Amino acid sequence: MCQFYVDDAFAVAHRKAASIMLYKKLPGFYGLSFIEETNKIEKLINNPEKATDGNFGRAKEDKLKYLPELEKIADTYS
């Protein structure tokens, strides 16, 4: 078995799959890729100096609620 859980999958961190929810059973940590992804997003939100394009794949209804906020920082999006 394992002694701790490393979450390195930013894109699926919101899911309730057993492999993602291990942090509830084991000591958990964020992996380097997860940290890098969140740092990039934070930089984009806090310092949108360059032109920003938003590209939303796999359209899901729950993503639509984020569009008004993303429109404020994106020059274009698709």
Summary of the structure (lengths in Angstrom):
residues: 78
radius of gyration: 15.6
end to end distance: 43.7
largest distance: 47.8
contacts: 142
relative contact order: 0.15
helix: 45%
strand: 13%
